Amino acid sequence: MTFLGKLAGGVLRGQGWSRATPLLRGCLSGAALVASVDATLSLARRNRLDQILDELCTAHDLEVHRAVEIFETDLGRIRTDGRAGRAAALANVKRLAGEPAAVDLLLRIVQALALADGAASAHAKAMVEEIAAALDAAAPTLAGTQTAQDQNARVIVIGNEKGGTGKSTTAIHIATGLALQGRSVACLDLDGQQGTLSRFLQNRKAAQESAAGVVVVPRYRRIDPSAAGRRLEAEAEERGRFDEAMAELDGCDAVVVDTPGHSSHLAQLAHARANVVITPINDSFIDIDALADIDRVRREVRAPSQYCRMVWQEKQGRDLKGRSDLDWIVTRNRVGQLDSRNTREMAALLDVLSRRLGFRLQPGFSERVVFRELFFRGLTLFDLADHQVPHSGRRSLQRARQEVESFVNAVTAAEDRSTTAQRG
């Protein structure tokens, strides 16, 4: 059981059902107050709320659907009745004043909800402070993750909740391609299990030493997931590590972030800071599941995946605030050389999704043995001179370089347009 569940369980078991109801009402009213500051619940905040409800209800065999009804009723009343609805919710909160364990539980809940999107908004902070004042308690810290607007470096996140799509290969070539354009580049590896980007950069450091400094090696940091058993404790630790690493790397022109092939808190923090999100997929209907649920018989899109909804909501949230600082690129890797029905149908489905979700499609990297061979040497296509390749393979090398160069230029296109507009 997680921290919230243990704490709630201790309070509930000590007071019985009759005293559990005020505690549950107070906690749910506090959650509704924080949720009410936004017109709609973001996916991250909704997921955090689900976790909190599960933990609260599991602690004393409470029915989750009843807790959901109470929360939704309070939230609806706050949004419909305004001051009267908020006053009623605060009255439920005030009933917990003077009970240290209950107050601590409620403040941890509202803190977790306020920080669910990576950074607490001014409205969320004000609401948490109002709840703390109603409890006659100190407000919890809401030092969340810095936003994309607050940073100097352009953050490029390679993300997809599926493995084997070429995320690390993409990160490697974006980083080295930008470095060769004369930009200062750093890398952040969040894939604690695989650590592919870190291993490549270690290989590259060895290549640099053997080549007397000719090979450029970006600065990099690796962050492993927290080993803490309690969710809030683990996420707080990961947020601290992430913010520390980003502050250290923020002096660069660009930070390229490689994420794991599964959902993780570290990946969510990175997406909240991204200026560019690159989502590589393989050119197959199996891999398109990373983007959407599709009807494989009719070859139609039924619904976007949870990952896509997360990025889309991040993008929409910024647009609603008058910001357009998230450029989302989906790239198709390992596209077959020959035109086929599969390739055409994939293109049609991705076109539908791009218009629905707001990403732009870019050709990615073809399947090439040279990528695997160069990895162990710590090199990229940019490091090879023509005379180092057999004559028969030089044309293939040129085509591969053109693919990578075109992709790097596509990644920087939005930034270049923005800079040109500002100068004009």
Wavefront OBJ file of the C-alpha trace (Angstrom):
o trace
v 0.000 0.000 0.000
v 1.303 3.483 -0.837
v 1.866 6.356 1.557
v -1.587 7.916 1.124
v -3.225 4.548 1.683
v -1.206 3.857 4.850
v -1.907 7.271 6.314
v -5.603 7.179 5.445
v -5.848 3.634 6.752
v -4.378 4.640 10.103
v -6.861 7.477 10.486
v -9.851 5.411 9.354
v -9.118 2.288 11.360
v -8.708 4.364 14.501
v -12.035 6.186 14.108
v -14.449 3.781 12.446
v -16.978 4.361 9.660
v -18.884 7.174 11.368
v -15.686 9.238 11.605
v -14.419 8.063 8.229
v -17.185 9.862 6.366
v -16.111 13.400 7.432
v -12.516 12.517 6.552
v -13.466 11.237 3.124
v -15.787 14.206 2.529
v -13.096 16.658 3.563
v -10.443 15.045 1.358
v -12.744 14.851 -1.661
v -13.957 18.429 -1.171
v -10.333 19.593 -1.017
v -9.548 17.667 -4.212
v -12.612 19.198 -5.901
v -11.506 22.698 -4.908
v -8.086 22.208 -6.546
v -9.630 20.550 -9.619
v -12.066 23.456 -10.032
v -9.346 25.974 -10.863
v -9.153 24.626 -14.435
v -12.022 24.490 -16.919
v -11.253 20.827 -17.638
v -9.216 18.201 -15.830
v -5.973 17.418 -17.620
v -5.121 13.761 -18.233
v -2.259 13.937 -15.695
v -4.508 15.442 -13.014
v -7.276 12.933 -13.758
v -4.813 10.046 -13.448
v -3.525 11.415 -10.147
v -7.073 11.755 -8.859
v -7.796 8.124 -9.805
v -4.733 7.003 -7.841
v -5.782 9.027 -4.794
v -9.343 7.670 -4.847
v -8.096 4.095 -5.173
v -5.740 4.519 -2.244
v -8.311 6.220 -0.023
v -11.022 3.663 -0.725
v -8.765 0.620 -0.469
v -7.636 1.758 2.970
v -11.034 0.995 4.525
v -13.021 -0.991 1.953
v -14.834 2.087 0.694
v -16.576 1.871 -2.683
v -14.708 3.849 -5.331
v -17.843 4.692 -7.301
v -19.312 6.387 -4.207
v -16.169 8.458 -3.743
v -16.312 9.473 -7.418
v -19.944 10.556 -7.002
v -19.060 12.729 -3.993
v -16.122 14.304 -5.819
v -18.127 15.013 -8.980
v -21.019 16.444 -6.960
v -18.703 18.806 -5.099
v -16.880 19.811 -8.287
v -20.155 20.448 -10.112
v -21.494 22.528 -7.211
v -18.326 24.635 -7.067
v -18.449 25.323 -10.804
v -22.203 25.960 -10.889
v -22.819 27.839 -7.644
v -19.562 29.755 -7.503
v -18.946 31.241 -4.064
v -21.692 29.218 -2.393
v -20.331 25.950 -3.788
v -16.793 26.826 -2.750
v -17.946 27.827 0.733
v -19.718 24.469 1.164
v -16.585 22.576 0.090
v -14.405 24.637 2.429
v -16.823 23.885 5.256
v -16.189 20.147 4.703
v -12.460 20.845 4.742
v -12.636 22.867 7.992
v -14.156 19.901 9.835
v -10.729 18.251 9.700
v -8.966 21.148 11.433
v -7.306 20.142 14.679
v -6.749 16.525 13.593
v -3.041 16.418 12.596
v -3.115 13.115 10.667
v -6.229 14.116 8.703
v -4.800 17.575 7.953
v -1.501 16.048 6.778
v -3.368 13.627 4.504
v -5.523 16.345 2.944
v -2.586 18.689 2.356
v -0.624 15.900 0.656
v -3.617 15.186 -1.588
v -4.073 18.794 -2.699
v -0.305 19.184 -3.141
v -0.178 16.097 -5.397
v -3.113 17.321 -7.495
v -1.705 20.845 -7.843
v 1.626 19.442 -9.094
v 0.123 16.734 -11.322
v 0.916 18.698 -14.501
v 4.513 19.343 -13.459
v 4.040 22.929 -12.272
v 1.289 24.422 -10.135
v -0.580 27.320 -11.742
v -1.099 30.578 -9.861
v -4.784 29.666 -9.377
v -3.881 26.214 -8.004
v -1.359 27.747 -5.596
v -3.945 30.247 -4.356
v -6.486 27.479 -3.806
v -4.025 25.292 -1.874
v -3.141 28.272 0.316
v -6.868 28.890 0.976
v -7.360 25.234 1.954
v -4.338 25.377 4.290
v -5.683 28.564 5.892
v -9.058 26.852 6.469
v -7.171 24.077 8.286
v -5.066 26.600 10.224
v -1.976 24.887 8.803
v 1.069 25.880 6.774
v 0.615 25.492 3.022
v 2.664 22.684 1.459
v 5.491 23.548 -0.926
v 4.452 23.804 -4.567
v 7.872 24.200 -6.149
v 7.063 22.299 -9.308
v 8.865 21.740 -12.558
v 9.920 24.801 -14.517
v 7.821 25.465 -17.642
v 9.028 25.560 -21.238
v 8.685 29.362 -21.272
v 11.066 29.759 -18.328
v 14.075 27.975 -19.818
v 16.904 29.083 -22.068
v 17.716 25.767 -23.730
v 15.382 24.360 -26.373
v 14.229 21.014 -24.971
v 13.730 18.238 -27.525
v 12.046 15.158 -26.039
v 12.080 11.816 -27.844
v 8.989 10.048 -26.532
v 6.900 6.981 -27.201
v 5.464 4.489 -24.701
v 6.651 1.586 -26.839
v 10.111 0.110 -27.155
v 12.024 -0.665 -30.322
v 10.865 2.314 -32.374
v 14.278 3.964 -32.737
v 14.026 6.587 -29.975
v 17.689 6.354 -28.978
v 18.888 6.320 -32.597
v 16.814 9.445 -33.183
v 18.179 11.126 -30.044
v 21.766 10.289 -31.002
v 21.514 11.771 -34.479
v 19.524 14.836 -33.426
v 22.144 15.645 -30.782
v 25.157 15.145 -33.040
v 23.445 16.849 -35.991
v 22.730 19.974 -33.920
v 26.279 19.963 -32.531
v 27.710 19.926 -36.047
v 25.540 22.969 -36.842
v 27.577 24.806 -34.211
v 25.004 24.612 -31.414
v 25.913 23.701 -27.855
v 24.015 20.496 -27.077
v 23.440 18.415 -23.953
v 21.674 15.075 -23.513
v 19.505 13.722 -20.727
v 18.894 9.963 -20.488
v 15.732 9.064 -18.543
v 15.655 5.419 -19.621
v 17.091 3.897 -16.473
v 16.495 0.298 -17.577
v 18.111 0.471 -21.017
v 20.415 3.501 -20.836
v 21.093 3.218 -24.579
v 21.875 6.900 -25.057
v 24.281 6.886 -22.097
v 26.092 3.813 -23.427
v 26.476 5.443 -26.840
v 27.891 8.633 -25.334
v 30.337 6.582 -23.259
v 31.443 4.859 -26.487
v 31.699 8.263 -28.120
v 33.892 9.566 -25.312
v 36.274 6.669 -25.947
v 36.236 7.476 -29.683
v 37.040 11.104 -28.893
v 40.051 10.108 -26.817
v 41.375 7.820 -29.540
v 40.781 10.439 -32.245
v 42.598 13.214 -30.346
v 39.464 15.308 -29.782
v 38.103 15.363 -33.343
v 34.803 13.753 -32.259
v 32.363 16.101 -30.492
v 30.776 14.650 -27.326
v 27.717 16.426 -25.887
v 27.431 16.886 -22.126
v 24.986 14.441 -20.648
v 23.258 13.349 -17.474
v 21.449 10.122 -16.673
v 18.582 9.936 -14.180
v 17.480 6.607 -12.765
v 13.950 6.191 -11.359
v 13.566 6.526 -7.599
v 13.675 3.356 -5.512
v 11.346 4.820 -2.863
v 8.354 2.599 -2.180
v 5.870 5.394 -1.612
v 4.529 7.050 -4.750
v 4.572 10.666 -3.583
v 8.010 10.264 -2.032
v 9.382 8.664 -5.217
v 7.903 11.326 -7.463
v 9.180 14.145 -5.277
v 12.669 12.612 -5.429
v 12.470 12.223 -9.212
v 11.219 15.787 -9.633
v 14.166 17.056 -7.597
v 16.673 15.061 -9.671
v 15.055 16.189 -12.923
v 14.978 19.879 -11.979
v 18.593 19.725 -10.812
v 19.728 18.145 -14.096
v 17.761 20.590 -16.238
v 19.116 23.563 -14.298
v 22.638 22.265 -14.866
v 22.091 21.793 -18.621
v 20.009 24.931 -19.241
v 22.992 26.954 -20.437
v 23.108 24.963 -23.691
v 21.296 25.836 -26.907
v 19.454 22.505 -26.866
v 18.841 19.590 -24.506
v 17.922 16.280 -26.149
v 15.979 13.994 -23.790
v 15.631 10.245 -24.375
v 12.694 8.648 -22.515
v 11.816 5.010 -21.712
v 9.434 2.920 -23.791
v 6.769 2.914 -21.094
v 4.784 5.374 -19.002
v 6.855 6.982 -16.251
v 6.802 10.035 -14.019
v 10.180 11.198 -15.354
v 8.844 11.076 -18.919
v 5.830 13.169 -17.884
v 8.133 15.782 -16.361
v 10.151 15.908 -19.585
v 7.065 16.341 -21.776
v 5.886 19.220 -19.576
v 9.202 20.995 -20.301
v 9.444 20.142 -24.000
v 9.589 22.657 -26.826
v 9.701 19.800 -29.332
v 8.312 16.284 -28.901
v 9.469 13.695 -31.418
v 7.510 10.436 -31.482
v 9.195 7.771 -33.618
v 7.104 4.824 -34.814
v 7.920 1.855 -36.982
v 6.027 1.553 -40.235
v 3.621 -1.192 -39.181
v 0.057 -1.503 -37.932
v 1.364 -3.173 -34.771
v 3.476 -0.147 -33.911
v 0.755 2.377 -34.687
v -0.904 1.145 -31.472
v 1.512 3.512 -29.728
v -0.486 6.344 -31.296
v -4.032 5.037 -31.546
v -6.495 2.217 -31.152
v -7.346 1.154 -34.680
v -9.869 -1.174 -36.264
v -7.485 -3.526 -38.056
v -10.219 -4.955 -40.251
v -11.546 -1.618 -41.468
v -8.155 0.081 -41.024
v -9.824 2.994 -39.222
v -8.807 5.062 -36.202
v -11.068 4.421 -33.185
v -9.348 6.512 -30.511
v -5.934 8.016 -29.748
v -3.679 6.198 -27.273
v -3.144 7.409 -23.718
v 0.301 8.693 -24.714
v -1.183 10.696 -27.585
v -3.856 12.142 -25.329
v -1.173 13.214 -22.855
v 0.842 15.091 -25.496
v -2.290 16.512 -27.120
v -3.562 17.849 -23.801
v -0.175 19.410 -23.070
v -0.263 21.074 -26.485
v -3.899 22.208 -26.098
v -3.242 23.547 -22.604
v -0.455 25.766 -23.900
v -2.553 26.944 -26.838
v -5.384 27.945 -24.473
v -2.873 30.040 -22.507
v -1.822 31.831 -25.692
v 1.383 29.834 -26.049
v 2.410 27.821 -29.083
v 5.727 26.504 -27.837
v 5.146 22.767 -28.336
v 6.041 21.412 -31.756
v 4.958 17.751 -32.018
v 6.586 15.634 -34.723
v 5.722 12.015 -35.503
v 8.355 10.290 -37.579
v 8.042 7.011 -39.473
v 11.138 4.849 -39.148
v 12.016 1.734 -41.136
v 9.707 2.646 -44.016
v 9.952 0.086 -46.802
v 11.798 1.105 -49.915
v 9.006 -0.115 -52.185
v 5.515 1.352 -52.394
v 2.962 -1.054 -50.988
v -0.645 -1.187 -49.849
v 0.546 -1.308 -46.217
v 2.616 1.850 -46.677
v -0.255 3.736 -48.310
v -2.764 2.695 -45.625
v -0.345 3.680 -42.863
v 0.079 7.089 -44.483
v -3.696 7.583 -44.701
v -4.262 6.672 -41.025
v -1.419 8.899 -39.853
v -2.798 11.766 -41.927
v -6.147 11.421 -40.131
v -4.427 11.353 -36.738
v -2.174 14.317 -37.543
v -5.171 16.488 -38.389
v -7.065 15.329 -35.291
v -4.200 15.654 -32.806
v -2.090 18.428 -34.293
v 1.253 16.749 -34.946
v 3.264 17.007 -38.134
v 4.574 13.982 -39.990
v 8.193 13.653 -41.044
v 10.069 10.819 -42.757
v 12.449 9.143 -40.323
v 15.322 6.719 -40.752
v 15.416 3.656 -42.944
v 16.585 0.320 -41.536
v 20.375 0.356 -41.961
v 23.002 -2.015 -40.592
v 25.431 0.886 -40.354
v 23.513 2.369 -37.398
v 24.189 -0.717 -35.271
v 27.810 -0.959 -36.369
v 28.541 2.693 -35.585
v 26.845 2.538 -32.169
v 29.581 0.380 -30.647
v 32.228 2.717 -32.065
v 30.487 5.776 -30.634
v 30.141 7.280 -34.089
v 27.366 8.569 -36.331
v 26.965 8.972 -40.073
v 28.300 12.529 -39.735
v 31.652 11.218 -38.446
v 32.415 9.025 -41.469
v 34.426 10.378 -44.369
v 33.761 8.950 -47.833
v 37.220 7.369 -48.021
v 36.424 5.342 -44.878
v 33.621 3.521 -46.679
v 34.023 0.985 -49.492
v 33.263 2.531 -52.871
v 30.213 0.304 -53.283
v 28.661 1.691 -50.085
v 29.269 5.390 -50.617
v 25.969 6.069 -52.373
v 24.077 4.362 -49.563
v 26.012 6.469 -47.021
v 25.104 9.643 -48.887
v 21.411 8.725 -48.903
v 21.542 7.930 -45.181
v 23.201 11.267 -44.442
v 20.544 13.074 -46.464
v 17.816 11.361 -44.399
v 19.385 12.448 -41.137
v 20.177 15.987 -42.316
v 16.621 16.454 -43.601
v 15.231 15.276 -40.292
v 17.492 17.547 -38.208
v 16.475 20.496 -40.409
v 12.798 19.596 -39.941
v 13.226 19.562 -36.154
v 14.717 23.055 -36.167
v 12.319 24.453 -38.800
v 9.714 25.770 -36.320
v 12.427 27.409 -34.208
v 14.001 29.015 -37.264
v 10.601 30.371 -38.426
v 9.955 31.798 -34.953
v 13.368 33.503 -34.862
v 12.830 34.982 -38.334
v 9.403 36.310 -37.325
v 10.827 37.952 -34.191
v 13.563 39.643 -36.203
v 11.003 40.860 -38.744
l 1 2 3 4 5 6 7 8 9 10 11 12 13 14 15 16 17 18 19 20 21 22 23 24 25 26 27 28 29 30 31 32 33 34 35 36 37 38 39 40 41 42 43 44 45 46 47 48 49 50 51 52 53 54 55 56 57 58 59 60 61 62 63 64 65 66 67 68 69 70 71 72 73 74 75 76 77 78 79 80 81 82 83 84 85 86 87 88 89 90 91 92 93 94 95 96 97 98 99 100 101 102 103 104 105 106 107 108 109 110 111 112 113 114 115 116 117 118 119 120 121 122 123 124 125 126 127 128 129 130 131 132 133 134 135 136 137 138 139 140 141 142 143 144 145 146 147 148 149 150 151 152 153 154 155 156 157 158 159 160 161 162 163 164 165 166 167 168 169 170 171 172 173 174 175 176 177 178 179 180 181 182 183 184 185 186 187 188 189 190 191 192 193 194 195 196 197 198 199 200 201 202 203 204 205 206 207 208 209 210 211 212 213 214 215 216 217 218 219 220 221 222 223 224 225 226 227 228 229 230 231 232 233 234 235 236 237 238 239 240 241 242 243 244 245 246 247 248 249 250 251 252 253 254 255 256 257 258 259 260 261 262 263 264 265 266 267 268 269 270 271 272 273 274 275 276 277 278 279 280 281 282 283 284 285 286 287 288 289 290 291 292 293 294 295 296 297 298 299 300 301 302 303 304 305 306 307 308 309 310 311 312 313 314 315 316 317 318 319 320 321 322 323 324 325 326 327 328 329 330 331 332 333 334 335 336 337 338 339 340 341 342 343 344 345 346 347 348 349 350 351 352 353 354 355 356 357 358 359 360 361 362 363 364 365 366 367 368 369 370 371 372 373 374 375 376 377 378 379 380 381 382 383 384 385 386 387 388 389 390 391 392 393 394 395 396 397 398 399 400 401 402 403 404 405 406 407 408 409 410 411 412 413 414 415 416 417 418 419 420 421 422 423 424
